[in-house]
């Protein structure tokens, strides 16, 4: 079978790929820029929503703190003798806490190697000091708040 060269040339016509590929590349580049711009707008909108939510969270926290401060102040005014006793107890307990922390740090210094080497000594330390320290801190914080003469949540 012989083929006519003209038939073959009609089959394989010339295509100008340089003009269309530049146009395609330009179109793709423009489309890519539009996608990036749209993505940046979406990110900006999400950040705006996050900022709005954070402002709401802060406003709620401040409102709760003010309410709690007002309640504490009313309690102090209704119970001035007890508030004074709480203040004195907090001052005394702060000294007890300092002594307790001194004993705790001494224990750590004396047993640091053993605590690092095995779990038993460390667990004994945590069992011995952990709950006491947590409860002591909680009681001290409560007494301090009840015994304060001015409200720290108000910065005037």
Secondary structure per residue as TSV (DSSP state, phi and psi in degrees):
chain	resnum	aa	ss	phi	psi
A	1	X	-	360.0	124.5
A	2	X	-	-103.8	145.3
A	3	X	-	-111.6	144.3
A	4	X	-	-81.1	127.9
A	5	X	H	-61.9	-28.2
A	6	X	H	-71.0	-37.0
A	7	X	H	-63.6	-42.3
A	8	X	H	-64.4	-40.0
A	9	X	H	-68.6	-31.0
A	10	X	H	-70.3	-34.9
A	11	X	H	-65.8	-43.3
A	12	X	S	-109.6	79.7
A	13	X	-	-83.0	160.6
A	14	X	-	-77.7	138.9
A	15	X	-	-120.6	131.5
A	16	X	-	-84.8	97.9
A	17	X	H	-86.3	-18.8
A	18	X	H	-69.8	-44.5
A	19	X	H	-68.9	-45.2
A	20	X	H	-72.4	-35.0
A	21	X	H	-71.0	-32.0
A	22	X	H	-68.2	-39.8
A	23	X	H	-65.6	-42.9
A	24	X	H	-64.3	-42.7
A	25	X	H	-64.3	-41.4
A	26	X	H	-64.3	-41.9
A	27	X	H	-65.1	-43.6
A	28	X	H	-64.4	-42.3
A	29	X	H	-62.8	-43.6
A	30	X	H	-64.9	-42.0
A	31	X	H	-63.8	-41.2
A	32	X	H	-63.7	-42.6
A	33	X	H	-63.1	-40.6
A	34	X	H	-63.4	-40.9
A	35	X	H	-64.6	-41.4
A	36	X	H	-64.7	-42.3
A	37	X	H	-62.6	-44.3
A	38	X	H	-62.9	-41.6
A	39	X	H	-63.3	-42.2
A	40	X	H	-63.9	-38.2
A	41	X	H	-63.9	-40.0
A	42	X	H	-66.1	-41.0
A	43	X	H	-63.5	-43.4
A	44	X	H	-62.4	-41.9
A	45	X	H	-63.9	-40.9
A	46	X	H	-65.2	-40.5
A	47	X	H	-64.4	-39.3
A	48	X	H	-61.6	-42.4
A	49	X	H	-63.9	-42.5
A	50	X	H	-61.5	-42.8
A	51	X	H	-62.7	-41.5
A	52	X	H	-61.7	-43.5
A	53	X	H	-64.6	-42.0
A	54	X	H	-63.8	-38.7
A	55	X	H	-63.1	-39.4
A	56	X	H	-64.9	-42.3
A	57	X	H	-62.5	-45.5
A	58	X	H	-63.6	-42.9
A	59	X	H	-61.8	-42.3
A	60	X	H	-64.9	-42.7
A	61	X	H	-63.0	-42.9
A	62	X	H	-65.1	-39.7
A	63	X	H	-63.7	-43.0
A	64	X	H	-64.2	-40.7
A	65	X	H	-65.5	-42.2
A	66	X	H	-63.6	-43.1
A	67	X	H	-62.0	-45.3
A	68	X	H	-63.0	-41.7
A	69	X	H	-62.6	-42.0
A	70	X	H	-63.2	-41.9
A	71	X	H	-63.3	-43.8
A	72	X	H	-63.3	-40.8
A	73	X	H	-65.1	-41.4
A	74	X	H	-63.2	-40.6
A	75	X	H	-63.0	-44.1
A	76	X	H	-62.2	-40.5
A	77	X	H	-68.2	-34.6
A	78	X	H	-77.1	-23.1
A	79	X	T	-131.9	62.7
A	80	X	H	-63.8	-36.1
A	81	X	H	-67.2	-42.3
A	82	X	H	-68.6	-36.7
A	83	X	H	-63.2	-40.1
A	84	X	H	-66.3	-40.9
A	85	X	H	-63.5	-38.9
A	86	X	H	-62.9	-40.1
A	87	X	H	-63.4	-45.5
A	88	X	H	-65.0	-41.5
A	89	X	H	-63.9	-39.8
A	90	X	H	-63.5	-39.8
A	91	X	H	-65.2	-42.2
A	92	X	H	-66.5	-43.1
A	93	X	H	-67.9	-28.1
A	94	X	H	-63.1	-36.3
A	95	X	H	-69.8	-39.1
A	96	X	H	-61.5	-42.0
A	97	X	H	-62.6	-41.7
A	98	X	H	-61.6	-43.3
A	99	X	H	-63.9	-42.3
A	100	X	H	-61.4	-43.5
A	101	X	H	-66.0	-34.7
A	102	X	H	-63.2	-45.8
A	103	X	H	-62.3	-40.5
A	104	X	H	-62.3	-47.4
A	105	X	H	-67.6	-35.1
A	106	X	H	-62.5	-44.2
A	107	X	H	-59.6	-41.9
A	108	X	H	-65.1	-45.7
A	109	X	H	-60.8	-41.5
A	110	X	H	-72.3	-28.1
A	111	X	H	-119.8	19.6
A	112	X	H	-58.5	-44.7
A	113	X	H	-64.5	-45.4
A	114	X	H	-65.1	-35.4
A	115	X	H	-66.2	-37.4
A	116	X	H	-74.0	-29.6
A	117	X	H	-81.2	-36.1
A	118	X	-	-140.4	156.8
A	119	X	H	-75.8	-30.1
A	120	X	H	-58.7	-50.7
A	121	X	H	-65.2	-40.7
A	122	X	H	-64.3	-45.1
A	123	X	H	-62.8	-39.2
A	124	X	H	-61.5	-42.7
A	125	X	H	-60.9	-48.4
A	126	X	H	-63.1	-43.8
A	127	X	H	-62.9	-35.6
A	128	X	H	-76.1	-42.9
A	129	X	H	-104.3	-28.9
A	130	X	H	-58.7	-58.5
A	131	X	H	-62.0	-40.6
A	132	X	H	-60.3	-45.4
A	133	X	H	-64.2	-43.2
A	134	X	H	-62.6	-45.8
A	135	X	H	-68.8	-41.4
A	136	X	H	-60.1	-44.7
A	137	X	H	-62.8	-41.1
A	138	X	H	-63.1	-45.6
A	139	X	H	-64.8	-43.9
A	140	X	H	-62.0	-42.1
A	141	X	H	-62.8	-44.3
A	142	X	H	-62.6	-47.9
A	143	X	H	-61.8	-39.1
A	144	X	H	-63.3	-44.1
A	145	X	H	-65.3	-43.4
A	146	X	H	-70.0	-28.7
A	147	X	H	-93.5	-0.5
A	148	X	-	-66.5	141.7
A	149	X	S	-88.7	-22.5
A	150	X	S	-128.3	157.2
A	151	X	-	-89.3	114.2
A	152	X	T	-72.5	-13.3
A	153	X	T	-78.8	-10.5
A	154	X	-	-106.2	116.7
A	155	X	-	-107.9	90.7
A	156	X	-	-102.2	360.0
